[in-house]
Amino acid sequence: MKVLVTGVTGQLGHDCVNEFRCRGVEVQGVSSKDFSLTDGAAVEKYIKEYAPDVVLHGAAYTAVDKAEDEQETCMAVNAEGTRHIAKACAEIGAKMIYISTDYVFPGDGEEPYEPADSKGPQNVYGKSKLLGEQAVQELLQKYFIVRISWVFGINGKNFIRTMLTLAKTHKELTVVGDQIGSPTYTRDLAVLLADMAATEKYGVYHATNEGFCSWAEFAAEVFRQAGREVTVTPVDSSAYPTKAVRPKNSRMSKAALVEAGFKPLPRWQDAVGRYLIELQSEAANLA
Ligand SMILES: NC(=O)C1=CN([C@@H]2O[C@H](COP(=O)(O)OP(=O)(O)OC[C@H]3O[C@@H](n4cnc5c(N)ncnc54)[C@H](O)[C@@H]3O)[C@@H](O)[C@H]2O)C=CC1
């Protein structure tokens, strides 16, 4: 099997390339330095020349608030860029794994969303990722769409890093308590995606670490495990207005994943613990 991973300079792409390499799979990671997703001809040329069996498309325009002001760029990368990748995959008969988001859902209610539930993105980024999903479904039969949320990995900025930085200067923090979802550790997700790539169990899946929490609970768990004495007070989203609307309910059901025979990701608290260890080794390597 030969795999192409887009977004190698991001959190997920970095860990996916490592995971395939560890398994002895021939893999190439690419970023915007190799080609821009907005350049259809360049995407097609690269994919046809490399001729992968699987394209794991992790690259995206991920600046959720900025996207409200940069709608055109966000759409060009996430909707059209994904269409270019899907078209090239169709032409060479490659499987495609497209990474999508909880933001395709409206975020109402309290029940976990199933993959086929009605969509209703509340912000530009969510709309662009949904258009990407639709392009994949329109152009391909051999596809996996994998929706994830609240991502953290070693190769980039994320909520855990932000909380640990704030802990250096704060003993008390207010954190949003009325948005509920699931963190996703890119190392755990990479294991699942590498398993998936080797199958033909095509479809739409939700894949996050197990369990649900609010951002405030997420922060409190990070401080507890990192041994930082910071008191977290949950507050409503209205205390932190953002340009892009965030869904209150980001719960996603992983039943389809389990029914297809894939191993669910470990609980999110377990993932936080292993990520903190990864951060320690990063700090030790940099010292
Ligand atoms: N970060 C999060 O909390 C969430 C992320 N996702 C999705 O997960 C996937 C991975 O996210 P992260 O690793 O956090 O992203 P990231 O922001 O860390 O990395 C994005 C990658 O996309 C590449 N990229 C951006 N614009 C490009 C362009 N025009 N041409 C070529 N490459 C381009 C960048 O070079 C980078 O390698 C994305 O598809 C994202 O939409 C879904 C839900 C939540």
The ligand as a Gaussian input file, in Angstrom:
#p B3LYP/6-31G(d) Opt

LIG

0 1
 N       -8.150000      21.396000      14.821000
 C       -9.384000      21.003000      15.194000
 O       -9.813000      21.214000      16.357000
 C      -10.266000      20.264000      14.224000
 C       -9.792000      19.886000      12.977000
 N      -10.602000      19.191000      12.105000
 C      -10.087000      18.802000      10.798000
 O       -8.988000      17.936000      11.023000
 C       -8.006000      18.078000       9.987000
 C       -6.640000      18.263000      10.593000
 O       -6.639000      19.420000      11.426000
 P       -5.286000      19.968000      12.083000
 O       -4.217000      18.937000      11.947000
 O       -5.636000      20.505000      13.422000
 O       -4.964000      21.187000      11.098000
 P       -3.733000      22.199000      11.128000
 O       -4.288000      23.575000      11.060000
 O       -2.805000      21.840000      12.240000
 O       -2.984000      21.873000       9.754000
 C       -3.554000      22.196000       8.516000
 C       -2.681000      21.709000       7.385000
 O       -3.326000      22.052000       6.164000
 C       -2.344000      22.596000       5.269000
 N       -2.983000      23.572000       4.368000
 C       -3.714000      24.654000       4.712000
 N       -4.059000      25.345000       3.597000
 C       -3.533000      24.654000       2.539000
 C       -3.541000      24.843000       1.118000
 N       -4.135000      25.890000       0.567000
 N       -2.898000      23.944000       0.353000
 C       -2.262000      22.873000       0.894000
 N       -2.228000      22.628000       2.219000
 C       -2.846000      23.522000       3.027000
 C       -1.330000      23.275000       6.167000
 O       -0.099000      23.422000       5.476000
 C       -1.276000      22.285000       7.342000
 O       -0.336000      21.267000       7.041000
 C       -8.514000      19.221000       9.105000
 O       -9.149000      18.681000       7.978000
 C       -9.533000      19.950000       9.972000
 O      -10.539000      20.567000       9.197000
 C      -11.880000      18.826000      12.457000
 C      -12.390000      19.163000      13.670000
 C      -11.636000      19.924000      14.651000

